């Protein structure tokens, strides 16, 4: 489980799906400190969040033409699993790799 995609798959397959509607301002505020955020020109974005001792999330938004959004905001979809020290460490290692590349 060392690649970004394998971690995403693991969380999506084993986690609980949560969907919340957010205004544009709320969505921007909550994305202030994402881990490994990927944003595509199409409007698709995804990232991880680790709540130490509680849970690990893989979260995405899709504001593309086929995504879930309106003039008032967007759907934010996340998959949540229980905190796992090894999985969290894998995510932090990927963050470190990105920092070293920059």
The first five atom37 places (N, CA, C, CB, O) and aatype in JSON, in Angstrom:
{
  "aatype": [20, 20, 20, 20, 20, 20, 20, 20, 20, 20, 20, 20, 20, 20, 20, 20, 20, 20, 20, 20, 20, 20, 20, 20, 20, 20, 20, 20, 20, 20, 20, 20, 20, 20, 20, 20, 20, 20, 20, 20, 20, 20, 20, 20, 20, 20, 20, 20, 20, 20, 20, 20, 20, 20, 20, 20, 20, 20, 20, 20, 20, 20, 20, 20, 20, 20, 20, 20, 20, 20, 20, 20, 20, 20, 20, 20, 20, 20, 20, 20, 20, 20, 20, 20, 20, 20, 20, 20, 20, 20, 20, 20, 20, 20, 20, 20, 20, 20, 20, 20, 20, 20],
  "atom_mask": [
    [1, 1, 1, 1, 1],
    [1, 1, 1, 1, 1],
    [1, 1, 1, 1, 1],
    [1, 1, 1, 1, 1],
    [1, 1, 1, 1, 1],
    [1, 1, 1, 1, 1],
    [1, 1, 1, 1, 1],
    [1, 1, 1, 1, 1],
    [1, 1, 1, 1, 1],
    [1, 1, 1, 1, 1],
    [1, 1, 1, 1, 1],
    [1, 1, 1, 1, 1],
    [1, 1, 1, 1, 1],
    [1, 1, 1, 1, 1],
    [1, 1, 1, 1, 1],
    [1, 1, 1, 1, 1],
    [1, 1, 1, 1, 1],
    [1, 1, 1, 1, 1],
    [1, 1, 1, 1, 1],
    [1, 1, 1, 1, 1],
    [1, 1, 1, 1, 1],
    [1, 1, 1, 1, 1],
    [1, 1, 1, 1, 1],
    [1, 1, 1, 1, 1],
    [1, 1, 1, 1, 1],
    [1, 1, 1, 1, 1],
    [1, 1, 1, 1, 1],
    [1, 1, 1, 1, 1],
    [1, 1, 1, 1, 1],
    [1, 1, 1, 1, 1],
    [1, 1, 1, 1, 1],
    [1, 1, 1, 1, 1],
    [1, 1, 1, 1, 1],
    [1, 1, 1, 1, 1],
    [1, 1, 1, 1, 1],
    [1, 1, 1, 1, 1],
    [1, 1, 1, 1, 1],
    [1, 1, 1, 1, 1],
    [1, 1, 1, 1, 1],
    [1, 1, 1, 1, 1],
    [1, 1, 1, 1, 1],
    [1, 1, 1, 1, 1],
    [1, 1, 1, 1, 1],
    [1, 1, 1, 1, 1],
    [1, 1, 1, 1, 1],
    [1, 1, 1, 1, 1],
    [1, 1, 1, 1, 1],
    [1, 1, 1, 1, 1],
    [1, 1, 1, 1, 1],
    [1, 1, 1, 1, 1],
    [1, 1, 1, 1, 1],
    [1, 1, 1, 1, 1],
    [1, 1, 1, 1, 1],
    [1, 1, 1, 1, 1],
    [1, 1, 1, 1, 1],
    [1, 1, 1, 1, 1],
    [1, 1, 1, 1, 1],
    [1, 1, 1, 1, 1],
    [1, 1, 1, 1, 1],
    [1, 1, 1, 1, 1],
    [1, 1, 1, 1, 1],
    [1, 1, 1, 1, 1],
    [1, 1, 1, 1, 1],
    [1, 1, 1, 1, 1],
    [1, 1, 1, 1, 1],
    [1, 1, 1, 1, 1],
    [1, 1, 1, 1, 1],
    [1, 1, 1, 1, 1],
    [1, 1, 1, 1, 1],
    [1, 1, 1, 1, 1],
    [1, 1, 1, 1, 1],
    [1, 1, 1, 1, 1],
    [1, 1, 1, 1, 1],
    [1, 1, 1, 1, 1],
    [1, 1, 1, 1, 1],
    [1, 1, 1, 1, 1],
    [1, 1, 1, 1, 1],
    [1, 1, 1, 1, 1],
    [1, 1, 1, 1, 1],
    [1, 1, 1, 1, 1],
    [1, 1, 1, 1, 1],
    [1, 1, 1, 1, 1],
    [1, 1, 1, 1, 1],
    [1, 1, 1, 1, 1],
    [1, 1, 1, 1, 1],
    [1, 1, 1, 1, 1],
    [1, 1, 1, 1, 1],
    [1, 1, 1, 1, 1],
    [1, 1, 1, 1, 1],
    [1, 1, 1, 1, 1],
    [1, 1, 1, 1, 1],
    [1, 1, 1, 1, 1],
    [1, 1, 1, 1, 1],
    [1, 1, 1, 1, 1],
    [1, 1, 1, 1, 1],
    [1, 1, 1, 1, 1],
    [1, 1, 1, 1, 1],
    [1, 1, 1, 1, 1],
    [1, 1, 1, 1, 1],
    [1, 1, 1, 1, 1],
    [1, 1, 1, 1, 1],
    [1, 1, 1, 1, 1]
  ],
  "atom_positions": [
    [[0.82, -1.19, 0.0], [0.0, 0.0, 0.0], [0.86, 1.25, 0.0], [-0.93, 0.0, 1.2], [0.66, 2.14, 0.83]],
    [[1.81, 1.35, -0.89], [2.74, 2.48, -0.85], [2.47, 3.55, -1.89], [4.12, 1.98, -1.01], [3.02, 4.65, -1.79]],
    [[1.64, 3.27, -2.88], [1.36, 4.3, -3.87], [0.11, 5.08, -3.49], [1.21, 3.69, -5.27], [-0.74, 4.59, -2.74]],
    [[0.02, 6.25, -4.01], [-1.17, 7.09, -3.75], [-2.44, 6.35, -4.17], [-1.06, 8.43, -4.51], [-3.41, 6.29, -3.4]],
    [[-2.43, 5.8, -5.36], [-3.63, 5.12, -5.89], [-4.01, 3.91, -5.04], [-3.39, 4.67, -7.33], [-5.19, 3.67, -4.8]],
    [[-3.02, 3.15, -4.57], [-3.36, 1.98, -3.75], [-3.94, 2.4, -2.41], [-2.11, 1.1, -3.52], [-4.82, 1.72, -1.87]],
    [[-3.48, 3.52, -1.87], [-4.04, 4.03, -0.61], [-5.47, 4.52, -0.85], [-3.16, 5.18, -0.03], [-6.36, 4.25, -0.05]],
    [[-5.69, 5.24, -1.95], [-7.04, 5.69, -2.3], [-7.99, 4.5, -2.4], [-7.03, 6.48, -3.62], [-9.08, 4.51, -1.82]],
    [[-7.57, 3.47, -3.15], [-8.42, 2.28, -3.33], [-8.73, 1.6, -2.01], [-7.73, 1.29, -4.27], [-9.87, 1.23, -1.74]],
    [[-7.7, 1.45, -1.17], [-7.89, 0.8, 0.13], [-8.93, 1.55, 0.96], [-6.55, 0.73, 0.89], [-9.83, 0.93, 1.54]],
    [[-8.82, 2.86, 1.03], [-9.75, 3.65, 1.83], [-11.16, 3.59, 1.23], [-9.28, 5.11, 1.94], [-12.13, 3.42, 1.96]],
    [[-11.28, 3.72, -0.1], [-12.6, 3.69, -0.75], [-13.27, 2.33, -0.6], [-12.46, 4.05, -2.24], [-14.48, 2.25, -0.4]],
    [[-12.5, 1.25, -0.71], [-13.07, -0.1, -0.62], [-13.43, -0.49, 0.81], [-12.1, -1.1, -1.18], [-14.39, -1.23, 1.02]],
    [[-12.68, -0.01, 1.77], [-12.89, -0.43, 3.16], [-13.54, 0.63, 4.04], [-11.58, -0.81, 3.76], [-13.89, 0.36, 5.19]],
    [[-13.71, 1.82, 3.5], [-14.21, 2.92, 4.32], [-15.7, 3.17, 4.19], [-13.49, 4.15, 3.97], [-16.39, 2.58, 3.36]],
    [[-16.15, 4.06, 5.03], [-17.54, 4.51, 5.02], [-17.61, 5.75, 4.14], [-18.06, 4.81, 6.47], [-16.84, 6.69, 4.32]],
    [[-18.55, 5.76, 3.19], [-18.71, 6.91, 2.28], [-19.54, 7.98, 2.97], [-19.37, 6.47, 0.94], [-20.58, 7.7, 3.57]],
    [[-19.07, 9.22, 2.88], [-19.77, 10.37, 3.46], [-19.84, 11.46, 2.39], [-19.04, 10.89, 4.76], [-18.82, 11.81, 1.79]],
    [[-21.03, 11.99, 2.14], [-21.2, 13.07, 1.16], [-21.85, 14.25, 1.87], [-22.06, 12.6, -0.06], [-22.87, 14.1, 2.54]],
    [[-21.26, 15.42, 1.72], [-21.78, 16.65, 2.33], [-21.81, 17.75, 1.27], [-20.91, 17.08, 3.56], [-20.93, 17.82, 0.41]],
    [[-22.81, 18.6, 1.34], [-22.9, 19.75, 0.45], [-22.23, 20.92, 1.15], [-24.38, 20.08, 0.08], [-22.49, 21.18, 2.32]],
    [[-21.37, 21.64, 0.45], [-20.67, 22.79, 1.01], [-20.82, 23.98, 0.08], [-19.18, 22.47, 1.25], [-20.83, 23.83, -1.14]],
    [[-20.93, 25.18, 0.67], [-20.89, 26.39, -0.15], [-19.46, 26.5, -0.68], [-21.32, 27.68, 0.68], [-18.55, 25.83, -0.2]],
    [[-19.28, 27.35, -1.67], [-17.93, 27.53, -2.22], [-16.97, 28.02, -1.15], [-17.96, 28.53, -3.39], [-15.82, 27.56, -1.09]],
    [[-17.42, 28.94, -0.29], [-16.55, 29.47, 0.78], [-16.2, 28.39, 1.79], [-17.23, 30.65, 1.49], [-15.05, 28.29, 2.2]],
    [[-17.18, 27.58, 2.2], [-16.91, 26.5, 3.15], [-15.94, 25.48, 2.57], [-18.22, 25.81, 3.56], [-15.03, 25.02, 3.26]],
    [[-16.14, 25.15, 1.32], [-15.26, 24.17, 0.67], [-13.83, 24.68, 0.6], [-15.77, 23.83, -0.73], [-12.89, 23.92, 0.85]],
    [[-13.65, 25.94, 0.26], [-12.3, 26.52, 0.18], [-11.64, 26.55, 1.56], [-12.36, 27.94, -0.41], [-10.45, 26.25, 1.68]],
    [[-12.39, 26.92, 2.57], [-11.86, 26.99, 3.93], [-11.41, 25.61, 4.43], [-12.91, 27.57, 4.89], [-10.37, 25.5, 5.08]],
    [[-12.17, 24.59, 4.13], [-11.85, 23.25, 4.62], [-10.69, 22.61, 3.85], [-13.08, 22.36, 4.52], [-10.12, 21.63, 4.31]],
    [[-10.35, 23.14, 2.7], [-9.24, 22.61, 1.92], [-7.93, 23.31, 2.26], [-9.53, 22.73, 0.44], [-6.95, 23.16, 1.53]],
    [[-7.91, 24.06, 3.33], [-6.73, 24.86, 3.66], [-5.48, 24.03, 3.92], [-7.02, 25.71, 4.87], [-4.38, 24.47, 3.59]],
    [[-5.62, 22.85, 4.5], [-4.44, 22.04, 4.83], [-4.59, 20.58, 4.38], [-4.18, 22.08, 6.33], [-4.46, 19.67, 5.2]],
    [[-4.87, 20.35, 3.1], [-4.99, 18.97, 2.64], [-3.62, 18.32, 2.48], [-5.75, 18.92, 1.31], [-2.61, 19.01, 2.28]],
    [[-3.58, 17.01, 2.58], [-2.35, 16.26, 2.33], [-2.4, 15.71, 0.92], [-2.16, 15.11, 3.38], [-3.37, 15.05, 0.54]],
    [[-1.36, 15.96, 0.14], [-1.21, 15.44, -1.21], [-2.37, 15.84, -2.12], [-1.1, 13.93, -1.18], [-2.89, 15.01, -2.87]],
    [[-2.78, 17.08, -2.07], [-3.9, 17.53, -2.9], [-3.52, 17.49, -4.36], [-4.34, 18.95, -2.5], [-2.47, 17.99, -4.76]],
    [[-4.38, 16.89, -5.16], [-4.25, 16.88, -6.62], [-5.43, 17.66, -7.18], [-4.2, 15.41, -7.19], [-6.58, 17.36, -6.86]],
    [[-5.16, 18.63, -8.0], [-6.22, 19.39, -8.66], [-6.01, 19.3, -10.16], [-6.24, 20.88, -8.19], [-4.92, 19.55, -10.67]],
    [[-7.06, 18.95, -10.86], [-6.97, 18.83, -12.31], [-7.7, 19.99, -12.98], [-7.55, 17.49, -12.79], [-8.64, 20.53, -12.4]],
    [[-7.28, 20.39, -14.17], [-7.94, 21.49, -14.87], [-9.44, 21.25, -15.09], [-7.27, 21.73, -16.2], [-10.21, 22.2, -15.21]],
    [[-9.85, 20.0, -15.13], [-11.26, 19.67, -15.37], [-12.16, 20.08, -14.21], [-11.4, 18.18, -15.62], [-13.37, 20.21, -14.4]],
    [[-11.59, 20.29, -13.03], [-12.39, 20.63, -11.86], [-12.42, 19.54, -10.81], [-13.78, 20.94, -12.28], [-13.09, 19.68, -9.78]],
    [[-11.71, 18.44, -11.06], [-11.65, 17.34, -10.1], [-10.48, 17.57, -9.15], [-11.51, 15.96, -10.82], [-9.37, 17.9, -9.58]],
    [[-10.72, 17.41, -7.85], [-9.69, 17.57, -6.83], [-9.81, 16.44, -5.82], [-9.8, 18.95, -6.11], [-10.92, 15.99, -5.53]],
    [[-8.68, 15.97, -5.29], [-8.74, 14.97, -4.23], [-7.54, 15.12, -3.32], [-8.8, 13.55, -4.82], [-6.49, 15.63, -3.72]],
    [[-7.71, 14.66, -2.06], [-6.66, 14.79, -1.06], [-6.93, 13.84, 0.1], [-6.55, 16.24, -0.56], [-7.99, 13.21, 0.17]],
    [[-5.97, 13.76, 1.0], [-6.09, 12.95, 2.21], [-6.16, 13.85, 3.43], [-4.91, 11.96, 2.33], [-5.69, 14.99, 3.41]],
    [[-6.77, 13.33, 4.48], [-6.77, 13.99, 5.78], [-6.55, 12.91, 6.84], [-8.11, 14.78, 6.04], [-7.21, 11.87, 6.81]],
    [[-5.63, 13.15, 7.75], [-5.34, 12.21, 8.83], [-5.68, 12.88, 10.15], [-3.83, 11.74, 8.81], [-5.1, 13.91, 10.5]],
    [[-6.62, 12.31, 10.88], [-6.98, 12.78, 12.21], [-6.38, 11.79, 13.19], [-8.55, 12.92, 12.39], [-6.96, 10.74, 13.47]],
    [[-5.21, 12.13, 13.71], [-4.43, 11.2, 14.52], [-5.26, 10.58, 15.64], [-3.21, 11.91, 15.11], [-5.91, 11.27, 16.42]],
    [[-5.21, 9.25, 15.69], [-5.93, 8.51, 16.72], [-7.42, 8.33, 16.43], [-5.77, 9.19, 18.01], [-8.11, 7.64, 17.18]],
    [[-7.92, 8.94, 15.35], [-9.35, 8.88, 15.06], [-9.67, 8.22, 13.72], [-9.93, 10.25, 15.08], [-10.28, 7.15, 13.67]],
    [[-9.25, 8.87, 12.63], [-9.64, 8.39, 11.31], [-8.68, 8.89, 10.23], [-11.07, 8.82, 10.99], [-7.89, 9.81, 10.45]],
    [[-8.79, 8.25, 9.07], [-8.05, 8.66, 7.88], [-9.08, 8.8, 6.77], [-6.9, 7.63, 7.49], [-9.95, 7.94, 6.59]],
    [[-8.99, 9.89, 6.03], [-9.95, 10.2, 4.97], [-9.27, 10.3, 3.62], [-10.69, 11.49, 5.29], [-8.12, 10.74, 3.52]],
    [[-9.98, 9.89, 2.57], [-9.66, 10.25, 1.19], [-10.88, 11.03, 0.71], [-9.35, 8.97, 0.27], [-12.0, 10.52, 0.73]],
    [[-10.67, 12.27, 0.28], [-11.76, 13.19, -0.02], [-11.61, 13.7, -1.45], [-11.77, 14.38, 0.98], [-10.5, 13.9, -1.94]],
    [[-12.76, 13.9, -2.13], [-12.69, 14.49, -3.46], [-13.89, 15.38, -3.74], [-12.59, 13.4, -4.51], [-14.95, 15.24, -3.14]],
    [[-13.68, 16.3, -4.67], [-14.74, 17.14, -5.21], [-14.66, 17.05, -6.73], [-14.63, 18.62, -4.71], [-13.58, 16.86, -7.29]],
    [[-15.8, 17.2, -7.38], [-15.82, 17.17, -8.84], [-16.7, 18.31, -9.33], [-16.35, 15.79, -9.37], [-17.93, 18.22, -9.32]],
    [[-16.06, 19.38, -9.75], [-16.79, 20.54, -10.26], [-16.7, 20.63, -11.78], [-16.25, 21.83, -9.62], [-16.88, 21.7, -12.36]],
    [[-16.42, 19.49, -12.41], [-16.39, 19.44, -13.88], [-17.83, 19.51, -14.4], [-15.66, 18.14, -14.39], [-18.77, 19.56, -13.61]],
    [[-17.99, 19.49, -15.71], [-19.33, 19.54, -16.3], [-20.21, 18.39, -15.81], [-19.24, 19.51, -17.82], [-21.42, 18.55, -15.7]],
    [[-19.63, 17.25, -15.53], [-20.4, 16.09, -15.06], [-20.42, 15.94, -13.55], [-19.86, 14.85, -15.66], [-20.97, 14.97, -13.04]],
    [[-19.83, 16.88, -12.83], [-19.71, 16.79, -11.38], [-20.96, 17.25, -10.65], [-18.54, 17.58, -10.92], [-21.96, 17.62, -11.27]],
    [[-20.89, 17.23, -9.33], [-22.01, 17.62, -8.47], [-21.76, 19.0, -7.88], [-22.23, 16.58, -7.34], [-21.06, 19.14, -6.88]],
    [[-22.34, 20.02, -8.51], [-22.16, 21.39, -8.05], [-23.26, 22.29, -8.6], [-20.78, 21.93, -8.48], [-23.99, 21.9, -9.51]],
    [[-23.38, 23.47, -8.03], [-24.31, 24.49, -8.52], [-23.69, 25.85, -8.23], [-25.74, 24.36, -7.86], [-22.56, 25.93, -7.75]],
    [[-24.42, 26.91, -8.51], [-23.88, 28.25, -8.23], [-23.72, 28.48, -6.73], [-24.8, 29.32, -8.83], [-22.98, 29.38, -6.33]],
    [[-24.39, 27.69, -5.9], [-24.33, 27.86, -4.45], [-23.25, 27.01, -3.77], [-25.66, 27.53, -3.85], [-22.91, 27.27, -2.62]],
    [[-22.72, 26.01, -4.46], [-21.7, 25.18, -3.83], [-21.49, 23.86, -4.53], [-22.07, 24.93, -2.4], [-21.85, 23.69, -5.7]],
    [[-20.88, 22.92, -3.81], [-20.53, 21.64, -4.41], [-20.68, 20.5, -3.41], [-19.1, 21.68, -4.94], [-20.75, 20.71, -2.2]],
    [[-20.74, 19.29, -3.96], [-20.74, 18.09, -3.12], [-19.29, 17.74, -2.81], [-21.48, 16.9, -3.82], [-18.43, 17.74, -3.69]],
    [[-19.02, 17.44, -1.56], [-17.7, 16.98, -1.13], [-17.9, 15.54, -0.68], [-17.09, 17.89, 0.03], [-18.68, 15.26, 0.24]],
    [[-17.18, 14.61, -1.32], [-17.32, 13.19, -1.02], [-16.06, 12.69, -0.34], [-17.62, 12.37, -2.29], [-14.95, 13.0, -0.77]],
    [[-16.24, 11.93, 0.71], [-15.1, 11.37, 1.42], [-15.34, 9.94, 1.82], [-14.78, 12.2, 2.63], [-16.48, 9.51, 1.99]],
    [[-14.27, 9.22, 1.97], [-14.31, 7.86, 2.5], [-13.47, 7.85, 3.76], [-13.79, 6.8, 1.45], [-12.32, 8.3, 3.75]],
    [[-14.03, 7.34, 4.84], [-13.39, 7.39, 6.16], [-13.15, 5.98, 6.67], [-14.25, 8.19, 7.16], [-14.03, 5.12, 6.62]],
    [[-11.92, 5.75, 7.16], [-11.61, 4.5, 7.84], [-11.02, 4.84, 9.21], [-10.61, 3.62, 7.01], [-10.6, 5.97, 9.46]],
    [[-11.01, 3.86, 10.08], [-10.42, 4.06, 11.4], [-8.93, 4.36, 11.25], [-10.64, 2.81, 12.31], [-8.29, 3.91, 10.3]],
    [[-8.4, 5.13, 12.18], [-6.98, 5.49, 12.16], [-6.13, 4.22, 12.17], [-6.61, 6.4, 13.36], [-6.36, 3.31, 12.96]],
    [[-5.16, 4.19, 11.28], [-4.23, 3.07, 11.18], [-2.83, 3.67, 11.1], [-4.54, 2.15, 9.91], [-2.52, 4.41, 10.17]],
    [[-2.01, 3.36, 12.07], [-0.69, 3.97, 12.17], [0.17, 3.71, 10.93], [0.03, 3.45, 13.4], [0.86, 4.61, 10.46]],
    [[0.13, 2.49, 10.41], [0.94, 2.13, 9.24], [0.45, 2.89, 8.0], [0.89, 0.61, 8.98], [1.26, 3.42, 7.23]],
    [[-0.85, 2.95, 7.82], [-1.4, 3.68, 6.67], [-1.09, 5.17, 6.77], [-2.93, 3.47, 6.58], [-0.72, 5.8, 5.78]],
    [[-1.22, 5.74, 7.96], [-0.88, 7.15, 8.16], [0.59, 7.38, 7.82], [-1.18, 7.58, 9.62], [0.93, 8.38, 7.18]],
    [[1.45, 6.48, 8.24], [2.88, 6.61, 7.95], [3.13, 6.57, 6.44], [3.67, 5.5, 8.65], [3.96, 7.32, 5.93]],
    [[2.41, 5.69, 5.73], [2.54, 5.63, 4.27], [2.16, 6.97, 3.63], [1.67, 4.5, 3.7], [2.83, 7.43, 2.71]],
    [[1.09, 7.58, 4.11], [0.67, 8.88, 3.58], [1.73, 9.94, 3.88], [-0.69, 9.31, 4.18], [2.09, 10.73, 3.0]],
    [[2.23, 9.96, 5.11], [3.25, 10.94, 5.47], [4.53, 10.75, 4.65], [3.58, 10.84, 6.98], [5.2, 11.73, 4.31]],
    [[4.87, 9.51, 4.33], [6.04, 9.25, 3.48], [5.83, 9.82, 2.08], [6.34, 7.74, 3.4], [6.76, 10.37, 1.48]],
    [[4.61, 9.69, 1.55], [4.31, 10.27, 0.24], [4.38, 11.8, 0.29], [2.92, 9.83, -0.24], [4.86, 12.43, -0.66]],
    [[3.92, 12.38, 1.39], [4.02, 13.84, 1.57], [5.49, 14.25, 1.55], [3.35, 14.29, 2.9], [5.86, 15.21, 0.88]],
    [[6.33, 13.52, 2.28], [7.76, 13.83, 2.34], [8.38, 13.74, 0.94], [8.48, 12.86, 3.3], [9.17, 14.61, 0.56]],
    [[8.02, 12.69, 0.18], [8.55, 12.56, -1.18], [8.19, 13.77, -2.02], [8.01, 11.27, -1.84], [9.02, 14.26, -2.79]],
    [[6.96, 14.27, -1.89], [6.54, 15.45, -2.65], [7.32, 16.69, -2.23], [5.04, 15.7, -2.45], [7.69, 17.51, -3.08]],
    [[7.57, 16.83, -0.94], [8.33, 17.98, -0.44], [9.77, 17.96, -0.94], [8.31, 18.01, 1.09], [10.33, 19.0, -1.28]],
    [[10.36, 16.79, -1.0], [11.74, 16.65, -1.45], [11.84, 16.97, -2.94], [12.27, 15.23, -1.16], [12.83, 17.55, -3.38]],
    [[10.82, 16.6, -3.72], [10.82, 16.87, -5.16], [10.69, 18.36, -5.47], [9.68, 16.11, -5.83], [11.21, 18.84, -6.48]],
    [[9.99, 19.08, -4.61], [9.69, 20.5, -4.88], [10.9, 21.39, -4.86], [8.71, 21.02, -3.89], [10.79, 22.59, -5.07]]
  ]
}
